């Protein structure tokens, strides 16, 4: 084999690129300091991207970094999925074998999908989270390898990347958090047309502040002159520089080609066309070398020497001479691993490939395929199946291509490369009718179709049928997120099924359509589910039947909860148990438990949800466990148990991240944001919302996150931001959404309209909801909405615009409230609050009404709500008059203002301040009498020990830390904290800290106010 040959067409002098190198070196320095870096390097073909990466990589290695290079193959799904990552990981394993082994310990079977050298990949699970699980493991391996040394991972030619590689790169860029790691990807900018698959990824990455993008421009005339001087080893003639600069337009590769052509005398009469420029030196090679170049051009990005020999059919000496001529002319290069050859530049390969005649191209592919079938050892084992499928497909031999493509689709699925699997299955559908009947009769059995029942008596031995192929493709399309393509496949499948009576398979395809339609926000999916339910009605129990019932139960739970949802969930559990479908059973049990909570069986429902979570985690049913981590904390939040929800949500984030469940992780972050909001931890709520956005970009989670941001912005008085986020949420949810999404948006919309003085618009929104009514189980969303409406009407009392229709709207709110459940203290408190606001709207509110509401909220951990009702109670007390009432109102307003100020709830803080000003009250504590100045905490009735505990609470200490510092037990510390909260009249530690700070209880201390709750 030949090693690299030095040629004169490449300048030994690196020209220009000072700014770009500075950016790369700055990123390297940041990575070395422990801040992971992500960079995109774009530029037109031939502009010098590879040379820049080589110079940077060489310098990085000199500085002690480990550099791993990987390149994308040119033909997307025809190459091995994740090829550049496999190459880069292989390089890391070669450089750091022990470190990579330690980083991958315990996950070798999963990571073997990317790096087969780690072991045998298991079949594993295949669901929406399978690919993301692999991504998460890859990210963590890279972080661990880069924990103690700087690692550079450079991926070239991203414009050729398969979809799975693009998805993995996007995941890395969004989730890398630790390690001395720099990830650099290059792409050919002039290839990125409007419909290029890389274009959406570039747009997505542009929105990430953590990704830096470098655009590599062409050389100016002076830089072209220096490049030519380096190639020629002497100063060029200025006229020659002018000519080459004009013809190359500063493209570094074209400069090289033109400079060599000029010195070798092959430039005479050469046209300026790109193709001629690239082919002119190839055509100057001996005929045998030209033939070998054509063979290599069709074989792939890099072709193994033994494979070239098998296809060329030349004597070994003649082949080596031909290769030597191509290498000496700098047309071909030896591959980095020394086992094959590749073109020095892909532009030349493309030009040589484009120059092949149609018959010549298919003949070369046939010879490649025949050689590989005759000797499978000609290529690496992990690439063999994919390469063979590509060669036979481009040989236009359907009889050979169909089984090869189907085998390749299985390989892609086993690597969780579902995008490539889908593309290969679509090729199989394209080839199906062209393949002879005897070939179709000998195809492999059905591969992976979830609970779809394959055609034939014995699925393990019956050859694949066309309908089975469509089922495989539909599942692959859903798993890789190509839902539009999957929808088209299910439509065609159902059209075929119209001609035969096959209710089970028809029902399965209708369920797939329902899931896809909902995921795309193209409808609510019920028509499809109802069709599936009707098809299986009366049939014996089966997995399909159980799955249909499970989906019907889930759908009805969130759209129209009630007896039908209960019935469907119970039957789904029963049928799943009959046929041993454990995962469907657990899903249905989770749905049934959620329905139980919503209808008042709170403890029984929550106990069952905890049990489902425990069993699914223990049994490895990761998809159901991920759903449990979403639904269980959501149920706790729905009954006012936000504090219990938080640790479960944090546990769920770790679990779903471990198993790559991006959508579930995004929902969990959203639920965590919601619980933090309830607990008065608003900064953490905002942070959780941001992390939710990064976790997944699916439509529904993004709508949920936008609605949370809108609610927070409205509470903080940023009406413009609230409006933007509300519009974004409506856009994501579409027009076919469920009450749990729609009702909060209406609530925010009413609040925003009221804040902007658009009372009639707010009333119109309210009346549309009241006309529809509140479905059972939607009380958690209905109570806040009715409260917003009642508060709006109370605030509008006396305004002329509010008088028409006022009595009617108040009565409608009151009637709607009577229909809502009040199973738990939080909704009992809301019921009292709505009633008090309605009385205020009628001018009939009293301090007793608001005292009752305040007492109800003092036992809950909702500091913002408590501050709001304290403000209303203070307002009512001041209206009643009397010195005692003024004193009590003053203290209530101080407490409310402290919380509003801490949360950044500007509208509430402004309302409290305005009320205090009108009543001529001061919100700052008056100086204590001389006798009390030494210990102002005594004025609040605190004992000496309680004062010490409060000081530590205000400093952010936990009960355990307080106990250690004061030499008491944590239980005693907890009792003291409870007594302090009662004496201060607050509901949480953060509010107590805020009060102590606001009232100046510890003026000599610098207090750290912890998050409320």
Beta strands, then each sheet from edge to edge (+ up, - down):
strand 1: 37-43
strand 2: 66-71
strand 3: 151-156
strand 4: 181-188
strand 5: 211-215
strand 6: 303-304
strand 7: 332-334
strand 8: 340-343
sheet 1: 2+ 3+ 4+ 1+ 5+
sheet 2: 6+ 8- 7+
end
